[in-house]
Every structure is written in C-alpha cells, then in structure tokens.
Amino acid sequence: MIARDLSLTARRRMVLGSWIGAALIAGCSAGGGGTADVPMPADVIGFAPGEDYKLTNYDGIKAYFEALAASTDRMALEQIGESTRGEPLYLAAISSPSNLRRLERIKEITRTLAYARDPEAGYGSVLDEEEARALAREGVAIVWIDGGLHATEVAHGQLMPEMARHFVTDESPETRRVRDNAVVLLMPNMNPDGLNIVADWYMSNVGGEFEMARVPELYHHYIGHDNNRDWYMLTQVETQAVTRQLYHNWFPQIVYNQHQSSPFPGRIWMPPFENPVNPHLDPLVVSSLNQMGHSMRRRFDEEGKPGVNSGIVFDLWWNGSMRGGPDYHNMLGFLTETAGAGYATPRCYHEDEIPDTFGARAGNLPAKTPSTNYNNPWLGGCWHLRDAMDYMMTAAKAVADMGAKLKEEYLFNHYLMGRRQIERGNAAEGGPFAYVLDPRASHDPGAVVEFMGLMSQSGIEFLRASEPFSVAGPEGDLAFPAGSYVIPPQAFRPYVVDLMEPKEYPDRRQYPGGPPEPPYDMTGYELRFQMGLEAVNVDEPFDMPPGEWGEVATDIGEVRGEGAAGFALHGNSNWVYRAISTGPWFRVTRDLSTPNGDVAAGSYWLPHLPSDDARTLAAANGLSLTGMAEPPPSDALVEARPPRVAIYRSWQAPMPEGWTRWVLDEYGFEWENVWDADVRSGDLSRFDVILLPSQAAGGIASGNLPGTMPDEYTGGLGDEGAAALRAFVEGGGWLVASDQAVDYAIETFGLPFRNRARGLSSQEFFIPGSVIRLEVDPSHPLGYGMDEEALALFSRGQVLERTSGGAAGNVGRISTPVCYADSDFLVSGWTLGGEEVLAGYPAAAQVGVGAGQVVLFAFRPHFRGQPRNTFKLLFNALAASTTEGLPASPGLNCR
C-alpha cells in the first residue's frame, strides 16, 4: 500500500543537487556570533525563492534552516517531530542571544501568565495582578508565524527562508526591537510532505502543456486541505507536534497562520474578521484581533501596497482551524489570505477583469471604490509569486513589530483573560462550573478516554478522581465513582465550553429574503456529541475530590465472570476491530441473557479464550467482555473473517478518500487502494468490499478531463468501471458508498432510492455543518454495537428516499437501519429546510443486488475523523461483507 501511495511523488521528485550538502557544511563551519557569514537562501537552495517558474521542495527549505542556525547565535532550531512521511518538522526561535540563553525562564513566564497561576502552587491558586504585571515586564512576547500548511498555497512556504534571514540579520531599529522584546517562532513548513508533492509536480511540468495542472493526489498523505480542519481532533502527527508547542511549551500570545488566496480581487485579507463571533471567545481576543488587523493595514498603506481587504468571508465562529484553536486559549490566533497566481507562474489581470464587487458572499463589498473594509483597491496588473511573498513579508513585519512594541500588554492580557475565564467558571457564566465524565456512563467508555487525551494535548486541566465523590445537583446530590474526570474552571475554559455546549448559529442571508450566507466552516461541531460522551454539567461550585491532575487512564476494560466456554466481546467500542484484527470472527446475532450479564447483538464470540487473556485484552484496549459457561446457541452465531477492503481512489484526489484511509489505518483494518484503471480492468474478485468515499457522481464517472493533465491521470471509471462494479456486487461483493457517492451508486445499480437533497438550492435545503440526531436499529447488522440514538456531523450531506424504481429482477431485500430523527433532529448548528427535506428520512440503507449488497450512507460516518459514535456504522458494513448468515432485518420504518 505505502509503496504505491508514494509512487507519484517518487516519479515527480526533483533532485536539488549535491550543493545542498556543501552549503550546509560551509554554514556549519561559519560558527555562531554576528551575521557576516549568514548565508542567503540562494546560496543553499540554488536560486532565490520567489523567482518566476521555480519552486524549491522541502530539501532546500530544511537545508537552509539548518545552515542558518549553524551560522548565528540569534536563532535556535529544534526538531519538534516528524511528518507523516518522515520529514523533520523544524521550529526556529529567533531572538537576541541574551533572550535565547534564558529561554526556559521565558517559557516559565508565558506558561504562568497563560494559566493565570503559579504552576508550582497547584490548582485553585490565581496569580494576583501585581505579580502578573511584574512577569509581563520581565518576559518577552512570543510571536508564532508558520508557513506551508496548505501546500498548494506556495508563497508562504517559499518565503520562510527569507523571513528567517530577515529577523536574524536585519539591523533596523524595528528588527532590533523585535529581537530584544520578542521571540519570533518560525515554523518553516507545517506540511513538508505536501510541499514535496506540489513543488515536484510543478517543476516536472513547468514550461510544458500541464504547467498549471492541478496536483492529482492529496497534498497531505491522509487529509490534504483538511490539515487545517484538524485542530481540536488532533488526528495527524503534524497537528499534534504543533499543538505541543502551542499549549505545552511556548504559549504564544500571537499565532499568525499564513494562507492564500484572498477573496478576489483583493491582494491580501486580514483581520478584522467577518461576523458572527462565537459567544465563548473572550471579548478581549476579538478587540485585540481588530487592533492587530488595523495595525497591519496601516503598514500596507504606508508602503503603498493596495488591495488589503477585511471583514468578509472569514468569521470567528468555528474552533477547528490552526488559527481558531488558539483564540479559545486566549491567544490571538489569526490568518492572512494573500492572493495567489498559480504555483510560481505569474498571472496578469486586465482592468476589465476586475469586478464591481467582491460578490454576494462578501456582502457585495465594492471592489473598485474605497471603503472601510477595502480602503485602497487593487485595480489590476500582473501578479507574481514574488508579489505574494512581499505582501506576506510586510504582514509578518507588522505582526512582529506589534508583538515587540506591546509585549507587556500582550503578556498581561493573556493573564487577564485567563483570570477572567476562571472567574466566569466559578460563577457558572456561559456554561457550568465543571463537567464530570464517568467513562462507564457513556455507551463507549473508550470515547471518554480519547476525549480526555485530546483535552490533555490541548493544555486543558482536569482531574481523575481516585475516590467516589458527590456534588450538589438541582434535584439532590449527584454521585460519581472513582475514575471519573472533572474539568473545572480554568484559564482555557472557552475551549472546553465550546466543545461541550450546543450552539445556535444565527440565520444569516446574503440579502433580505435571499440565500444563506455560508459560514466559514462548521456551525455545530461539539466533541461531546460527535464522540457520544455522557457528561454532567455541574453548576454549583464544589471542592475538587482527591485524584491525579492531568492523568488519562486507560483502565476502563471490564471482564464480567469467568468463561468456561469462552467470552463475548461487546461491540460497543470502536477499538474492537483492532483487538481482533487477525480473525476469524464469530458474531452474536441476537441479544442474549447470561448469568454474568446481557450480551447484545453484534458482540464477538471468542471461544476457549483463557480468563487471563480476556483480562489482558480488556485492559490493553479498554474493552468489555462477558464470560459464558456455554457457547451461544448455534442459531445465534455466525462465523466471519477480516474483510479484504478496497478503497476507490480517484485522481481528482477528494479528501474523504484520505480520511477513509486514515480511519481504517487507525482502527486496524487492512485495505488496498484501487484507481480508475484497476476498476476498469474488471478484476475485483480479490476483494470482499469496495468503498466509494464521498465524491460527486460525475467525478467518479468521468474523472479529470482529457487535456487537463497527463493522460495517466485523466478519465474516471467510465462504462467499463461501472460494469465491473456491477459484476463485482452481483457476484457476491459488497459496495459501500457515502455522502455524495450515493448518487453514483443509485444510478449505477438502479437502486430504488433517490437523493432528496440533489439539485436543491441553498434556500430550499442548507445544513452546511451541524450535529444531527440519528435513530439507529442496533439489531440490524449495520447498527451492531450502536445505541438507539446517535449523533452525526452533517456537512452538506444527502437524504435518501425510497422510490418504486430499481433494476428489474436485480434488486433484492431493502433495509433502512438508520433514519434522521423525525423531530428535534438539530442538536447544534444551523438548518434551513431540514424539517421538510431531512427529518424522518433514511440516513442509511442496505440493498441486495444479485448475490451482493450495496450500502448507502447519506452522510459521512467518519467525517474528518471526528464523529467517533458513528464510526461503527462504517466498520459494521466492512465486517458484514464477510459474515454469512446475518439476520435479514428490515431496519427502521423511515419515511
């Protein structure tokens, strides 16, 4: 799998040359102290990044940072992790030599102010204002600036060597002030694998027919553009590495995340943000972001750089981006979006191409006349990679200058916001005093452990009780067992409350009575719901019980009774599949009562498993097992084996395909990618089940159009691929389609369903990203291990409806094991038309086709790796593909 997955990059690799090593050696020999021997980027890379038609890959970037660090005492370079494909992740700290010598003290100050308490004093202590002001005077501002997160946005990744050299060598009063009063943290590239993919692809095509062709693979190994959608779920190693630096090591006051492209025709977008503002954010975050944006804009006006726009498109509602998460930690997290051209190929715009406004989504902001949000319009001309880099450099200088000038203010305000959030928590304002989570109260106790691990990574303080305790509730005392987690009032409370409390996104329209103004991303996304957590809101303050702070324990496994015949492994945990990945599998097909407790349908039967092994299995994976003196009745047991899974992979590179690979890797499923040519060949018999990740039907059928890129990456499944899929299913195989791909499956197999969401305008039906309630049949094989109610993340998804159609003589039994809730379906977020279009209709269906089965998931059960309580729907479909004799349940009676 991996060898083939990396093959495109290997074929496109551009070797920079042996001079990289020579330049690095020369840089190392230059020694520290002074800047006379600091290399220029071109000395190491071979050309100056920013030249037209040239991009360096990560070899050049990392070599330059290594050489720069070896040549000066004004920069410390640290490897903070590795990328998914094994590249070093570097973080450079640039400051004065005296500051770099006292970094540990600087970090101690920023941590103390961020948490608004002395870390040695323990929970409950709050730093007083006088101490905080003294620390703010002693400390320096921590200013984070990163590049390369989105690899197709090439300018910031190419700029980072030049930016590092500027902050190291420039001797202007401004830059000296920055080095004296700040530590500038530069992350050369947050996605080096993506840089290699994009730069190598472009350089292999530059000057030819396909110079501007889109990269035909994800520019992050698993998740492509969604690497900026991962900042509370923390699924990827790159996200985890950066999170450690933000919330455990440096605690920056300013987090500047660089992007492209600005809403056209603007040249750079910067704060202030668009509305709405999330009510959980501290208001001082918002006003400080506005202040930062206005300061940046003024610098552009001083330098005569037109095209600065703000207050449109990018809002302050959602928590999941790289710049969003820090806002909920009382840091100033923000982005800029600088205009792009296309890789390193310049683009010229005639004045006739400049529109009158930025468009309806941007409130029809005038694009040719000055306004408060666009005070110096850009009216056309040629735009080069160098221009984008110059704009980014201006922005970075402005940000660092603000951090240095106002360092005491930023440091003190970090403390002030943290103290205020503690006070708000003590008063139960905007949320409860504390959240208490007993893992065993949740349907899947392992999800609670995973959630607390996420909180730990994100710098959230919590306690794991070592003894039972009780607290006052509205109707009497609430009792909790030992092992329960308590999340109390704290400085980073906005982050916790935002991921726990439902939200009501405001109804925003592009104009009165018009279509909705879409949010930047999600409107409802709380992990409390997506992960199926049972959490208790406690409003009345209470003393913390005895316990360990910050401890995440995995000892939630449970073994009930002894198993003379074997053990039933309960199917309520996602981690079941990793624990038994080698097979064979035996599945219990109906609920059973035993002397040691009930065993639900969908449990796994492990015959002759020794009791010690059962306890080891439970402890290692957080699973529940029930011992049985007699095996289950033969009519309640079926045998299976691990499925042979194929994931369809289009050269259009949709992100859901990458997320599917990640989820299956994470939970222990073996899989293999099949591309268009593999499917068209017709030889699919080596698989049990084929997954069609979410992708538009036309994209699956037709792929990239001929002439848009090299022939090997064009074309979709076509008629041959569709025929091969039909033969595969009719011969006994399973096909599982999710979200947009359900349209392709319905059309290809002639299924008696239609997609009610297809073709509807946003005024008729619009759920851009919300938490939706599902009804599930746990007795259906697709619902095994599920609760009767589940919560899904619905992001512009689909809705099924039964029809009277279907291929004659081909369609067999039909079941609908999952429905969208008929009433009260919206848990958090925003919906337009959901009552008419979605409520009560099927969310999933299983249809017999010939000897095989087609499964339709109208939403994505594994959306961005987040909704852990619906993962089992996907996993059950995979497991069922090799399980003969499963009960033929009709499922639920959806509309």
N, C-alpha and C positions, 0 to 999 in steps of 0.2 A: 504493500500500500504506500508506504512512505517513499520508496524509490520512485514510483510512478508519480506521486504527488509532487515531487520536486523536479520532475523531468523538464518542465517548461523553463524554469529558472536556469537549470543546468545548460539547456540548449542555448539560452539567450545570454549567458554570462559574458561580460566584457572584462577581460583581464587588464588591470591598470598598468602593470609593468613592474620590473624589479626595482625601479627607482623609489618605490614606497619604502622598502626596507632601508635603502641607502639614506633617504631623507630622515627616517626615524632614527637611525644610528647617529647621524650628524646632529639631530636635535638633542639626543641624549647626551652627547659629548659636550654640548654647549654649556651645560650646568645651569644652576639657578642664579638669581640675583640680577637685577637690571633687566632690560628688554632689548639690548643691542643684538642679541643672537636669536631673537624670536622669529621663527620662520613665517613667511607669507603662506597663505593657503595654496597658492600656485606652486610654491617650492615643493610641496609634498604631493599635491593632487595631480600636478602636471598641467593644469590650466586654472584660471581664476573662476570659481563657481559664479554663475551669473552670465557667462558668455552665451550668446545665442547658439542653439543646436548642440549644447553639451550639458550632460548631467553626470555627476560622479555617483557611484554607488557607495555602499557603506564602507568598503575597504578604504577609500580615500578619506572619508569623514573620520573614522576611528583612528587612522594613521595620523591625521593632522592633530587631533586632540591629544594623542599620545606624545607627539613631538612637541606640541605647545606646552604641555605640562612639564616635560623634561627640560624646557628652556627657560622657565621663570619660577620665581618664588611667589608669584601673585595668583597662582592657580593650583588647586589640589584636585586631582582626578581620581574618582573612585568608581569601581565596577559595582553596581548595585544589583546585578542579576544577569540572567541570560534570556534572550528572546526564545520564542517557541522553536526556532530552528538553530539555536545555539550561538547566536552572535552576542558579544558582550554588550550589556547595557551600561553606558557610562553616565556619570553625573559630575559636572565640573563646578567647583566652588571658587569663585573669583572675588578677591577682596585684597586689602592691604596685607603685607606679610605679617604685621603685628596681629591683625584680626585672625588670620589663618592659624597663627600659633595658639590662639585661645578659643578655638572652635568649640571645644567641649563646654566651656563656660557660656559661650554664646547660645549653644543649644539648650543648656540648662535654663537660661533666662527665657528663651522663647517657649519652652515647654511649660515653665511655671506660669507665665502670663497667659498662655493659651488655655490652660486648665483653671486659671484664676485661683490657684492654690499652691502651696509648697508641696512638691511631690513627696517630701520626707515626712510631712505632717499627717498624711493619711486622709481618707475620705471624710468629708464634713467640715474640714477647715477651709476658710476662704481668705485669700490674701487681702490685706487692707490696702486702701488707696495709696497711702504714703509709701508703703513697700513697693507697690506696683509702679509708682512714678519713679522711684529710685532705680528699679530694674530697667525701666524704659530708657532712662538716661544712660545707664551702663551698657545696655545692649545695642545691637545694630539691627536694621531691618533685614529681613530675609525675603529676597525677590526671586521668584521662580519664573523662568522663561524656557519653554520647550519648543522643539521642532519635530517634524516628521511623523506626527501621529497618523494623519491621513496621507498615505504615500503618493497618491496621485496629485495632491496639492504640493507641488515640488519645491516652491520657493523657500519656505521656511527651513526645510531640511538642507537645502544648498547654502542657505545663509549662515548657518550656525558656526562654521569655522571663522568666518569674517567677524561675526558678532563677538565670539570669544576673543579674538585677537584685539578687537577694539577695546573691550573692557580691561584687557590685560595691559595694553601698551599706550593707549591714548593718555596724553598728559594735559588735557584741557582742565581748567578748574572744575568743570562739571564732573568729569570722569574721576578725577582725584577725589572729589567729594563722595562720589558713589563708592569707591573702594574704601574710603575711610568710614563711611556710615552705613554700609550695607554689605551683605554677602549676596552676590548675584549667582544664583544656581542656574546653570545652563545644562539642559539635557539635550545632547547633540541630536538624538533621534529616539523617539519612543516606539518606533516600529521599523527597526533596521531590516527585517526580512522584507517588508513591503518596499522599502527604498531599493533594495537589490532587485526585486521583481520589476518595479516600474522603470528604474534607470536602465537596467539591462535590456528590457523590452524596447524602450525608446531608442537607445543607442544602436540597437541592432536593426532598427527600421529607419533611422534618421536619413534624410536625403532620398528616400525611396517612396514608393507608392503608398506605403502604410505608415508614414511618419506620424500621423495623428491618430492612428488606430488605437482603440481602447484596449487596455490590458485584458486578455481573455482568462484571467484567473484572479481569485481574491487576493488583494494586496495586504492581507494578513492571513497567515496559514489557515486559521479557522474562520475568522469573522469579518474580514475586510473592513469596510467603513464602520461597522458596528463596534470597532475597538474604541470608539467614542460613545458607546452606549452601555459600557460595562462597569461603571464606576460606583455602583453600590452592590452589584452581584459579584464582581471581582473574580470572574471565571478564568481570565487569562494571566499568564505569568508576567507579562509586561505590566498589566494593570496592578497586579499585586506588588511588583517591585516598586513602582512609583508611589503606591499607597503607603508602603512602609516609610518612604522618605517624607511624605506629607504629614502623616499623622503619628509617627513614632520617632522620627529622627530630627527633622528640621522645623516643623510647624511654621511654615512661611506665612507672612502677613499678606503677601501678594502672590497670586498664581496666575500667570499670563500664558494662555494657551493659543498658539498661532494657527490660523486656518486660512484657506481660500475656498470659495470665491465670494467677493462682495456682491450683494444684490445689484444687478446691472441697472444703470451704467456707472454706479459708484466705483471708486477705486479702492476704498477701504471702509469697512464697517467697524464701529467701535461703540462702547457704551456712551450714553445711557441706553438701557435695554427697552424693548417693546413691553407693553403690558400683556398679560397680567403678572402680578408679583405674588409669589407663594406666601401665604399668610404666616408660615412658620419661620421665615427668614427674619433675622434681627433687622429692624429698620436702619440701623447704622451701616449695615452691609450695603443696603440699597443706596443710601445717600453718599457713601464713600465710593461706590462704583460710579455714580454720576459724576462726582468730583474728579475721579481718575479720567473718565472719558472726556470731560471738558478740558482738562489739562493737556491730554494727548491732542485733542483737536486744535488747541491753540498753537501747539508746536508745529503742526502741519500748516497752519495759516502763516506762521512766522517764516517757514521755509518755502512758502508758495506752492505747496503740493495740494492741488484741488481734488475733489471727489470724495471727501470724507462724509459718510452718512451714518446716522444712528437712529435709535428709537423705532426701528422697523424690524419685522421678521423674527428676531431672536429675543425670546422672552425670559422671564425669571421664575418660571413655574416648576420645571422638571429637575429632578435631582440626579439623573443618571449619567451626565456628561463629565468629562475631565474637569471642566471649569465649574460645573454645577455643584459637585460634591463639596469642594472647599467652601462654598458660600454657606453651607449648612454646618460648617465647622468654624464659622465667624471669620473666615479668611476672605479676602477679596479675590474671588475666582471670576475670571472673565476671559473673553476671546476677542480677537480681531479676525475679520474675514477680508483678506486682501484680494483684489481682482487677479484672476489668472489669465493666461493667454492660451496655452496648451503645451504642456511639458516645457521645453525650452525653445519652442518655435514662436516667434513674435506674431502678433495679430494687429492689424490696422483697422480702425473704425472710421468710416466717413461720417461727417456730421449728420447725414440723413439717417444713419443707423441709430442715433440717439433718440430714445422715445421721449414723449412729453412727460410721462410719469413713470414711477417705479412699478406701477401695476396695482391691481386691486388688493393683493395680499399685503402690500406695503402701504395701504391706505391712500393709494394714488398720490404719494408724495411727488411734488413737482421735480422733474429731472433736469430742467433747463433754466429754471429761475431759482434764485437763492431762497432758502427758508431756514428756520432754526435747526432743523434736522439735516440740512444739506446746504450749508451756507456758501459754498464755493464750488459750483457744479463743474464737472469734467465734461467737456463738450466734444470729445473725440480725439483721434490721433492714434499713433502706434504705441503698443504696449508690449514691453519685453520682459523676460524673466528678471533682468536687472532692475527694471522699474518696480516690480513687485518686491524685490529684496530691499530696495532703497526705502520703500514705504514701511516695510517691516522694521528696518533698522531705525527709522525715525520713531516709530511707535515704541520700540524697545528702549531707546534712549530716554524717551519721555517717561516711561514707566519706572525705569531705574532711578532717574532723577527725582521723581516724586517720592519714591521709597526712601532715598537718602535725605532729601530736604525735610520730610515729615516723619522721620524714623521714630521719634519719640511718640508722636501722635498715633502712628500705626501700631506700635508695640503696646501703648497704653490702651488703645481702643480694643485690641484683641482681648486684653484682660477685662475691660469694661463690659464688652458683650458677653463674655463668659460668665462674669459675676451676675449680670442681669438675667441670663438664662437659668442660672442656679436659683435665683430668687423667684423667677417665674415658675419653676418647677416646684419649689417649696409651697407656693401659693396655688398650685394646680391651675395655672393660667394657660389656655390654649392647648390643654392636654392634661393628663393625670399627674399626680405626684410621682408615681412609679408604675412600671409594668412588671408583672410577675408571670413567669412562664414555667410551668411544671411540664417537663418533657412528656411524661406519660399521659397528660391530659389531651395531647394532640393525637390526631389519627396516626400520624407518622412521627414518633418521638425523635427520629433522626433528623427531621427537618428543623427541630428546635436547636439541636446541637450545631447543625450547619449555620443556622441564623446567628447563634451566639459567636460562632467562629468569624462570621462576617463582621459582627459588631466589634470583636476584638481587633481584627485587621484595620478597622476604620477608627480606632482610637477611642471607642466608647467604653466607659467604665461600667462594670456590673459586678455583681457578687453571686457566687453559688453557695447557697445555704448549706451548712453542714449539719443542721438540726431542723426538725419541724418547727414551724412558727405560724402565728396567726396575726391578722391585721383587721382593723375595723372596716366593715363594708356598709353599704347603705341599708342592708337588711340584716345586720348582725355580723359576727366575726367571720372572716374568711380564713380557712386553714390550708396550709401548704406543706408538702412533705419536704424532708431533706433532699437536696439535689435540685431544688427549684432555683431559677435565676431571677435576680432582682435588678432591674435597670432603674436607678434612682435619678433625682435631679442632678444635672451636671452642665458643664460649660457647652458641650456639643449637643445639648438637648434638641435643637432644631432638626438635626439629622435623624435622631431616634423617632421623634414625633412624626416627622414627615413620612417615615417608612412604616408607621403603625396606624395612623389615623386616616379614615376615608376623606376624600376631597370632593368638592363640588366645583367643577370648572365652570367659569362664567360663560354664558351664551354670548358669543362674540360673532358679529356679522361684518362682512366686507362693506355693507351699506345697509340701511334700514330695510328689513324685509328680504335682504339678499342672501347669498350663500354664506356658509360659515367661514370665519377667518380661522384657518387651521392653526393649531398650536405648533410650537417648535418641534415637540416630540410627543411624549405621553401626557395624558391628563389625569390618569389614575394608575398607580403602579406599586402600591404598598406591598412590601415583602410579607407583612403579617397575613395578607390574603393570598398572595401568589404562592407562598410556601405552606399554606394551610396551618398556620400557627394558632393555637389556643392561648391567648394572652389575657390576663386580667388587669384591667385598669383600676388602680387604687388611688382614690382622690385624697384620702385623709393621710397626712404625714405619719410616719412611724419610724421607730428606730430600726436600723439595719440589723438583721439577725446575724448570729455567728456564721462565718464562712470564709471562703477564699476569694479575694478580689481578682478578677480577670481570668479565672480558671475555667476552661472549657473542657468538661469531662465527657468521655465517650462511653462511660459505663452505664448505658441505658439498655443493654441487651437483657433479655429475660428468658429463663428456662423454667417452665412450669411442669413439675413432676418428672418422673423417670420414664424412660421409653424402652420397655422390654422389646417391642416390635420395631420401634423407630420414633422419629419425631416429625411433627408437622411444622413446617417453617411458614410463618404467617406472611402473607403477601402485601402487607401494608407499607413496607419500606421500599424505596427505590433501590436500595443497596442490595436487595435480594439477588439481583441478577449478577452482580459482580461476585457475590459469595458462592454462587452455584454455576459459574460460567462454563465449567467443563462438562456439565451434564453427566449422565442422562437426567431428564426431568420427569417427575411424576407429579401430576396436578390433581388436586381435590376439586371435584366438580359441583359439590353442593355443601351447604352448611352441615357441620357435624357437631354433636354434643359428646363430650368425653368426660370422664371423671376429673380430669385435670383442667377442664375449661372448654369453651366452644372453639371450634376450628371453622373459619369462614371459607366459603367457596373461593377458589383461587390460591389457597395455600399450597405449598410444595411438600410432598411426602418424601422423607429421607429414610428409607428402610435400613434397619440394622445399624443406625448411627449410634456409636457409643455415647454415653452421657457426658463424658469429659470432652469429647469432640463437639457435642452440641453446645456446651458452655463456652468452649473456645470460639466457636462460630458466632455465638450470640455476642460475646464480648468484643470480638475483633470488628464486627460490622454493625453493632447496635441493633441486632435483630431479636425477634421474639419467637420462641419455639415451644411447642406443647408436646410432652411425651405421651405416647399411646401404647397401651399394653397389647392391643390388637391392631393390625393394619386396617386402614379404611376399607369399607366394603368394595368389592371389585367393581360394582356398578357406579361407584363414586370416585373412580380413579382412572386416569388416563396417563399414558407414557408419552414423552416427547424427548427432543434433543435440542441443543442450541441451534438457532436458525442460521442459515447461510444467507447473509444480508448483502444486498447490492444497493448502493445509493447512486441514483442518477445524477450526473454532474455535467451541466451544460457549460459550453464555452462562453455563455453570457455571464457566468460567474455570479449567480444570485447568492446573497448572504445566507438565506435559510439552509442551503446545502452545506455550507461550512459549519453552521450551528449544529446541524444534524450529525456531522462527523464528530464534533466536539462532545456532544451529549453521549453518543454511543461509545466513544473512547473513555469518557469519564466513568461510565457505568458498566464497562466490561463486556460490551458486545463486539464481536468480530465483524468486520464489514469489508467491502471492496467497492471502489468507485467503478461505475460504467459510464463511458462517454457515448456521444451520439453514434459513433461508428460501431462501438461494441454492441449497442442495442440493435442497430440496423443489421448487424451480421446474423441476427436471429438465434444465436447460440446462448441461451439464458438458462439452460437446464441445470447448471451448477448452483443455482440459487434457489432458495425457498421463498424469498420475499424481496420485492423491489420497492424502494422508497422513492417517491416523487416529491421532493421538497417544494415548498411554495414557489411557484413561478407562473407567469401568465401563460395561458394555453398557446398563444401564438409563438411565444419564445420557445416553448418546448417543441412545438411542431416545426418551426422554421429556423430557429437559432439566429446566428449572425448572418446578415445578408451577404451574398457573394459580392466581392469587390470592396467590402469594408475592412477586410483584414486578410491575411494569408489564407489560402483555401482550406488548410487543415483545421482552421478554427471556425469555418462557416457551415451553415446548414444545421438543421435540428434533427429530430427523429424522423420527420417525413412520413410518407405512407409505409415505407419498409419498417421503420421503427414501431409505428402503431400496430402493424400486422404482427410483428414479433412479440409485442406486449400482449396482444390478444391471444396468440398461440401459447404464450407462457402461462397466462391465467387459465385459459380453457383447459390446459393440460394439468392443472392442479396447483399452480403457483399462486402466491398472494401479491397483490399490489396495494400499496398504501400511499394515498395522495393527501396532501394537507394544504389548506388555505387556497391560494389562487390555483393550485394544480388540480383542484377538484373539477374545474371546468374542463380541463383536458381529459380527465378520467371519465366524466359523464359523457362527453362527446365520443371518445374513442371506443368505449364499451357499450354505448347505447343504454345507459342506466336510466331507470325510471325516477329521476330526480331532476330538478332544475335549481339553479343558484338564484335565490330571490334578490341577492344584492347586486347581481350583474346588471350593468347598464343604468343603475340608479344614479341620479345626480346627488351631490352632497346636500342639497336642500331636502331631498327625499329620505336619505339614509346616510348618517355620518356618525361613526364611532371611531375616532382617529387613534385611540389608545386608551382603553378603560378596563377596569376589572368588572367582569360579567359573571353572574351566578349561573351555574350549570346544575341540571338534575341528571344523576347517573344511576344506572341499574348495576349494582355490584354483583348480581347473579349472572350477568352476561360476561362471556369470556373477555371482552374488551374492557369491562368495568371491574374485573377482579382486583381486589386489594384496595379499591376506592371506597370513599364514604359516599353516602347517597347524595350529598351536596358537595360540589367542588367549585372552585373559582378559577376562571380563565382570564388571561390577558388577551383581549380582543383588540387588534390593531388593524383597522380597515379590512376585517375578515369577511367571511362568506356566511350565507344562511341557506340551508337545504330545505327543499320542499318536495314531497312525493308527487309524482305525476303518473299518468296512466300509460306512459310510453315504456320503451325498453325493447331491446332486440328480441324478436320473436324466437321463442324456444331456447333462448340463450341465458336469460336471467332466471336465477333460482330464488332461494329464500332471501328475504329482505328483513333486516332488523335495524332498529334505531336505539342504541343503548345510551345515548347522551342527547339531552334536549337543552336548549336555552330556557332558563326559568320563565314560566308563563307570566309571572308577576314579580315585581320587586327584583328585576334582573340586574339593574345597575347598582353595583356596590360602591364604586368610586370612579369619578371622572366626568364624562360628558357623553350624552347621546342625543341625537336628533333622529326621529323616525323609528327608534328601536321598538317602540310599542307595536307599531303596525307591521314592521318588516321582520323583526327578530324574535320577539317574545313568544315562547312556546314551540318554536320550530326546531327541527333536528339540527344538532351541532355535530353529530357523527352518525355514520351509517355503515352497515356491512351488507354487501350484496354478493350473492353467489353468482358466478359467471362460469358456465361449464363446470369443470371439476374444481375450479379455484374460487378465490374470493377477492373482491375489491373493497377496500376500506377507505371511507371518506372522512377526513377531519376538516370541518369547515373553518376551523381556526388552527393555530399552531400550538399543539400541546406542549412544545418545548421552546416557546418564543424566547429568543436571546438567552437561553439557558436559565430562565428565571422562574417560571411557574412550576415549582417542584411538585405541587399537588396534582398536576395533570400529566407529568412525565409518564406515569404508569399506563395511561391510555396508549401511548406510542409503544411502550415496552410490551404491553399485553398483545398488541397486534403482531409484534415480531414473534413473541413466544407462541402465539396461537398458530402461526404458519407451519409449525412442525408438530402440532398436537392433534392427533387423530381422535375422533370420538367426543369432542367437546359438545356440550348441550346446545341445541338449536333454539336459543332464547329469542323471542320476538323483541325484547328490549322494552322501551317505554312507549307510551302512546302519545307521541308528539303530535303537534297539529298536522 
